[in-house]
Amino acid sequence: MAVRAVRGAVQLERDEARHMREQVEELLTAVLERNGLTADDLISIWFTATPDLHSDFPAAAARHTGIVDVPLICAQELDIEGAMPRVVRLLAHVETELPKSRIAHVYLGAAAALRKDIAQ
């Protein structure tokens, strides 16, 4: 079993806790489904949010989905002029049999523009 990293991102329409929870849950669910993973395959998840998001911690959404025994951490993205606003990103470390070339990185909605080279 290999350890792999899976990237993902979603742009929120507004900075509201409920909306963040819904969007982060959708992102996390898509990452798991598109890679054939379960919560047991997760090693850790690192979440970042752009500086304009204040309503909640993205990791709280993961806990809401039932992921309670996986280390999670949140950090703030760099405040770069011209960067896409209201974006939550994740970097999940997982155990999987998938080779690196088959990992599906998930960029939902407008966030697909962030990494056109790897967005699924």
C-alpha positions in Angstrom: 0.0 0.0 0.0 1.4 3.4 -1.0 1.0 6.8 0.5 -0.3 9.3 -2.0 -1.3 13.0 -1.8 -4.6 14.1 -3.3 -5.3 17.8 -4.0 -8.6 19.6 -4.3 -10.2 23.0 -4.1 -13.6 24.7 -4.3 -14.6 28.3 -4.5 -17.3 29.4 -2.2 -20.0 31.8 -3.4 -20.2 33.5 0.0 -18.6 33.4 3.4 -21.2 31.7 5.5 -20.6 28.7 7.8 -23.4 26.6 6.4 -22.3 27.2 2.8 -18.7 26.4 3.7 -19.7 23.2 5.3 -21.8 22.2 2.3 -19.0 23.0 -0.2 -16.2 21.4 1.8 -18.3 18.3 2.3 -19.0 18.1 -1.4 -15.3 18.5 -2.2 -14.2 15.9 0.3 -16.9 13.4 -0.9 -15.7 13.9 -4.5 -12.1 13.3 -3.5 -13.0 10.1 -1.8 -15.4 8.8 -4.5 -13.2 9.7 -7.5 -10.3 7.9 -6.0 -12.2 4.9 -4.6 -11.3 5.8 -1.1 -13.0 5.5 2.3 -12.4 7.4 5.5 -10.2 4.5 6.7 -7.8 5.3 3.8 -7.2 8.8 5.1 -3.9 9.5 6.9 -4.4 13.3 7.3 -5.9 16.3 5.6 -4.4 19.8 5.4 -7.0 22.5 4.6 -6.3 26.1 3.6 -8.6 29.0 3.1 -8.1 32.4 1.5 -7.9 35.3 3.9 -11.4 36.5 3.0 -13.0 33.4 4.6 -13.8 33.9 8.3 -17.1 32.1 9.0 -15.8 28.6 10.0 -12.9 26.2 9.9 -12.9 23.9 6.8 -11.9 21.0 9.0 -15.2 21.4 10.9 -17.0 20.3 7.7 -14.9 17.2 7.6 -15.8 16.4 11.1 -19.4 16.9 10.2 -19.1 14.1 7.6 -18.1 11.7 10.3 -14.3 11.9 9.8 -13.4 12.0 13.5 -10.2 10.0 13.9 -8.1 11.6 11.1 -5.7 14.4 11.9 -6.9 17.6 10.3 -5.4 21.1 10.2 -6.4 24.5 8.8 -4.1 27.3 7.6 -4.6 30.6 5.8 -3.5 30.9 2.1 -1.1 33.7 1.2 -2.8 37.0 0.5 -1.7 37.4 -3.1 -3.1 40.3 -5.1 -5.3 39.0 -7.9 -5.7 35.5 -6.4 -9.1 33.8 -6.7 -11.3 34.8 -3.7 -13.2 32.6 -1.3 -11.2 29.4 -2.0 -10.8 26.3 0.2 -8.1 23.9 -0.7 -7.2 20.5 0.6 -4.2 18.2 0.6 -5.1 14.8 1.7 -2.6 12.1 2.5 -4.0 8.7 1.8 -3.2 5.0 1.6 -4.1 3.5 -1.8 -3.0 1.0 -4.4 -3.5 3.7 -7.1 -0.3 4.8 -8.9 0.4 8.5 -8.9 -0.7 8.8 -12.5 -4.2 7.6 -11.5 -4.9 9.9 -8.6 -7.9 12.1 -9.3 -7.3 15.7 -8.1 -10.6 17.4 -7.6 -11.2 21.1 -8.4 -14.9 21.9 -8.3 -16.7 24.7 -10.1 -14.6 27.9 -10.8 -11.7 26.4 -8.8 -10.9 24.2 -11.8 -9.2 27.2 -13.2 -6.6 27.0 -10.5 -5.0 23.8 -11.8 -6.1 23.1 -15.3 -3.2 20.7 -15.6 -4.5 18.3 -13.0 -8.2 19.2 -12.4 -10.5 16.2 -13.0 
